[in-house]
């Protein structure tokens, strides 16, 4: 139990976690020792760091080295999940009303330092689960160095792209799948770094680190505005969460940018002084990753019901100006917009509930020597639209019930935004990856601790750590274990993340 006389148990967990995260830097150190610090050599070899192609364990070949490395990685990640859960249990037993008030003041510093130190270590970890960061930097370099439009020109259309150490074989045949603000941000990052892959890589990860710290602080601040008694527990569940740290920092995903801007928009909405910035911040979030668009009608409704008409009109005007400014350099009336390529990339079934249903049909048919692929394609052509029609109906229903609620409480607003986000991202989207919970986890953490939705998000985030292992690539089995089992545990009333009755808030 974490007693009022000190935070030592939590600090020990922090130190143990930091040590485990440091182990993930070892392959990066081997890369730098083997290839030196030349930008071109690091760029050429960085994607293979975890593949067992650059180095072998003594007496093992490349394949055996990779298997052993993946096993060790899985053990480290399981241990990180366990340490995180132990910290959660300690914090739910914290007694804030003690004479040692300095300990209460030290709690925010302890949680923020956990995020800062572990995140800083992971800046130097080369991506070991996803190569998306190389695709982000591709979009930046093709603008800053090759002077091409990432929406109208693919990497494969750039002459001799294979010979440039700035570009990598990732997303080379599809247009930029993200919004105008993110495309512009990658342009800025690669211009500030100059024609240096290593510089741009570290600069992008450094930006993620700053936003991770800022979003951790924002979650505590918004939780306090909402009147929750335990705002720093919510911050801990975000900033110390191994899924968030490993994906936002270790793999360098851009979800943290979208989330930070969305949290800023929510904070502005709840504050009386800065409500006029709410819609512009939300627009920047949408123009990073489009999932934030789900929150837009609810936030517009909240501004209307709060009678913040000036903030609403000014925000709409500023948002329109942002859209025009950011999109002006990318939209060319003389060239058709690549809608089909963008939608095709987003709609490929992968690791999702739709993928589960499609594969559950495909493999039995294949074993029966039936035309499995053709029948699976027909199945998807019917069920994908049905899923989206069902979600559109659900979304309209939630929006209608919110519209009829007057006055609209802030807690109700956050719950509705979190609910539609979870349903769409975790259950409706044809494509799902283990880092997608980062997009809705902070929204759920702003809900009361008794909320089933909040409990699902936490259980789901820990289960998705198994996505770092071979389990992710087992069709049907992975979707059942990593998506449906957390849902079942939540509906069953699992006590994993419930607050004990004797607990006081933080």
Residue pairs with C-beta under 8 A, 6 or more apart in sequence:
1 90
1 93
2 9
2 10
2 90
2 91
2 93
2 94
3 95
4 94
4 95
4 98
4 99
4 100
4 103
5 98
5 100
5 103
6 100
6 103
7 103
7 106
7 107
7 110
9 90
10 87
10 90
10 91
10 110
11 110
13 83
13 86
13 87
13 90
14 87
14 110
14 113
14 114
14 117
14 118
14 240
16 83
17 80
17 83
17 84
17 114
17 118
17 240
17 242
18 117
18 118
18 121
20 76
20 79
20 80
20 83
21 80
21 118
21 121
21 122
21 125
21 245
22 121
23 76
24 73
24 76
24 121
24 122
24 125
24 128
24 250
25 121
25 122
25 124
25 125
27 49
27 50
27 69
27 125
27 126
27 128
28 49
28 124
28 125
28 126
30 49
30 54
30 55
31 42
31 45
31 46
31 49
31 54
31 126
32 42
34 45
34 54
34 55
35 41
35 42
35 45
37 198
39 165
39 196
39 197
39 198
39 199
40 165
40 197
42 197
42 198
43 165
43 166
43 168
43 197
43 198
44 165
45 54
46 126
46 201
47 127
47 131
47 134
47 168
47 169
47 170
48 54
49 126
49 128
50 66
50 69
50 73
50 126
50 127
50 128
51 62
51 66
52 62
52 63
52 64
52 65
52 66
52 69
53 62
55 65
56 62
56 64
56 65
57 64
57 65
57 68
57 69
60 68
70 469
70 470
73 128
73 468
74 468
74 469
77 242
77 246
77 465
77 468
77 469
78 465
80 242
80 246
80 465
81 242
81 462
81 465
84 240
84 241
84 242
84 462
85 462
85 496
87 236
87 240
88 233
88 236
88 237
88 497
91 230
91 232
91 233
91 236
91 506
92 230
92 233
92 499
92 500
92 503
93 500
93 503
94 107
94 503
94 504
94 506
95 504
96 104
96 504
96 505
96 506
97 504
98 104
104 506
107 232
107 506
108 220
108 232
108 235
111 216
111 232
111 235
111 236
111 239
111 240
112 213
112 216
112 217
112 235
112 239
114 236
114 239
114 240
115 212
115 213
115 216
115 239
115 240
115 245
116 209
116 213
118 240
118 245
118 249
119 209
119 212
119 213
119 245
119 248
119 249
120 209
122 245
122 246
122 249
122 250
123 202
123 205
123 206
123 209
123 249
125 249
125 250
127 133
127 134
127 250
127 251
127 252
128 250
128 251
128 468
129 246
129 247
129 250
129 251
129 434
129 467
129 468
130 247
130 251
130 253
130 433
130 435
131 168
131 170
132 170
132 251
132 252
132 253
132 254
133 201
133 204
133 205
133 251
133 252
133 253
134 168
134 170
135 168
135 170
135 171
136 182
136 186
136 204
136 252
136 254
137 166
137 168
137 186
137 189
137 190
137 197
137 200
137 201
137 204
138 155
138 167
138 168
138 170
138 171
138 172
139 150
139 176
139 178
139 183
139 186
139 187
140 186
140 187
140 188
140 189
140 190
140 191
140 200
141 164
141 166
141 167
141 190
141 195
141 197
141 200
142 148
142 150
142 153
142 155
142 158
142 167
143 149
143 150
143 183
143 186
143 187
143 190
144 187
144 190
144 191
145 164
145 166
145 190
145 195
146 158
146 161
148 157
148 158
149 329
149 330
149 332
150 175
150 176
150 183
150 330
151 175
151 176
151 183
151 330
151 331
151 337
151 338
152 175
152 330
152 332
152 335
152 338
154 172
154 173
154 174
154 175
155 161
155 167
155 171
155 172
155 173
156 172
156 173
158 167
161 167
161 172
162 169
165 197
166 190
166 195
166 197
171 177
174 341
174 342
174 344
174 345
175 338
175 341
175 342
176 183
177 342
177 345
177 346
178 254
178 288
178 289
179 286
179 287
179 288
179 289
179 290
180 287
180 323
180 326
180 327
180 330
181 284
181 287
181 288
181 322
181 326
182 254
182 257
182 287
182 288
182 289
183 330
184 326
184 329
185 257
185 288
186 204
189 200
189 203
189 204
189 207
190 200
192 203
193 199
193 200
193 203
201 252
204 252
205 249
205 252
207 257
208 248
208 249
208 252
208 253
208 254
208 256
208 257
209 249
211 256
211 257
211 260
212 239
212 244
212 245
212 248
212 249
212 256
213 239
214 260
215 238
215 239
215 256
215 259
215 260
215 263
215 442
216 235
216 238
216 239
217 235
218 260
218 263
218 264
218 267
219 231
219 234
219 235
219 238
219 239
219 263
219 442
219 445
219 446
220 231
220 232
220 234
220 235
221 231
221 267
222 263
222 266
222 267
222 270
222 446
223 230
223 231
223 234
223 235
223 445
223 446
224 231
225 267
225 270
225 271
225 410
226 270
226 410
226 411
226 414
226 446
228 234
228 446
228 448
228 449
228 505
229 504
229 505
229 506
230 449
230 499
230 505
230 506
231 506
232 506
233 449
233 505
233 506
234 445
234 446
237 441
237 445
237 458
238 244
238 441
238 442
238 445
241 441
241 461
242 465
243 434
243 435
243 437
243 438
243 441
243 461
243 462
243 464
243 465
244 256
244 438
244 441
244 461
246 465
246 468
247 253
247 255
247 434
247 435
247 438
248 255
248 256
248 438
251 435
253 435
253 438
254 288
254 289
255 289
255 435
255 436
255 438
255 439
256 438
257 288
257 289
258 285
258 288
258 289
258 291
258 292
258 439
259 285
259 438
259 439
259 442
261 281
261 282
261 284
261 285
261 288
261 292
262 281
262 282
262 285
262 292
262 295
262 442
262 443
263 442
264 277
264 281
265 277
265 278
265 279
265 281
265 282
265 285
265 295
265 299
266 278
266 299
266 414
266 446
267 274
268 274
268 275
268 276
268 277
268 278
268 281
269 275
269 278
269 299
269 302
269 303
270 410
275 303
275 306
275 308
275 311
275 315
276 310
276 311
276 314
276 315
276 318
277 315
278 299
278 303
278 311
278 315
279 299
279 300
279 303
279 311
279 312
279 315
279 316
279 318
279 319
280 315
280 318
280 319
280 322
282 292
282 295
282 296
282 299
282 319
283 318
283 319
283 322
283 323
284 322
285 292
286 292
286 293
286 296
287 322
287 323
287 326
289 439
291 421
291 424
291 425
291 439
294 395
294 417
294 420
294 421
294 424
295 417
295 421
297 399
298 399
298 402
298 413
298 416
298 417
299 413
299 417
300 312
301 399
301 402
301 403
301 408
302 408
302 410
302 413
303 311
303 312
303 315
304 312
305 406
305 407
305 408
306 408
331 337
346 430
346 431
347 384
347 430
347 431
348 430
348 431
349 355
349 358
349 380
349 384
349 430
349 431
350 430
350 431
350 432
350 433
351 431
351 432
351 433
351 434
351 467
351 472
351 478
351 479
351 482
352 429
352 430
352 431
352 432
352 479
352 483
353 427
353 428
353 432
353 479
353 483
354 380
354 383
354 384
354 387
354 430
355 430
355 432
355 475
355 479
356 476
356 479
356 480
356 483
356 484
357 379
357 383
358 376
358 379
358 380
358 383
359 475
359 476
360 476
361 372
361 375
361 376
361 379
362 372
362 373
362 375
362 376
363 372
363 475
363 476
365 371
365 372
365 375
365 376
366 372
384 430
387 428
387 430
388 428
390 428
391 423
391 424
391 428
394 420
394 423
395 420
395 424
398 416
398 419
398 420
399 416
402 408
402 412
402 413
402 416
405 412
411 447
411 448
414 443
414 446
414 447
415 447
415 451
415 453
417 443
418 440
418 443
418 444
418 446
418 447
418 453
418 457
419 453
421 439
421 440
421 443
422 440
422 444
422 453
422 456
422 457
425 432
425 436
425 437
425 439
425 440
426 432
426 436
426 437
426 440
426 460
426 483
427 483
429 436
432 483
433 467
434 464
434 465
434 467
434 468
434 472
434 482
435 464
437 457
437 460
437 461
437 464
440 457
441 457
441 458
441 461
444 451
444 453
444 454
444 456
444 457
444 458
445 454
445 457
445 458
447 453
447 454
448 454
449 498
449 499
450 498
450 499
452 490
452 491
454 497
455 490
455 494
455 496
455 497
455 498
456 486
456 487
456 490
458 496
458 497
459 486
459 489
459 490
459 494
459 496
459 497
460 483
460 486
460 487
463 481
463 482
463 483
463 485
463 486
464 482
466 472
466 481
466 482
467 478
467 482
471 477
471 478
471 481
471 482
472 478
472 482
489 496
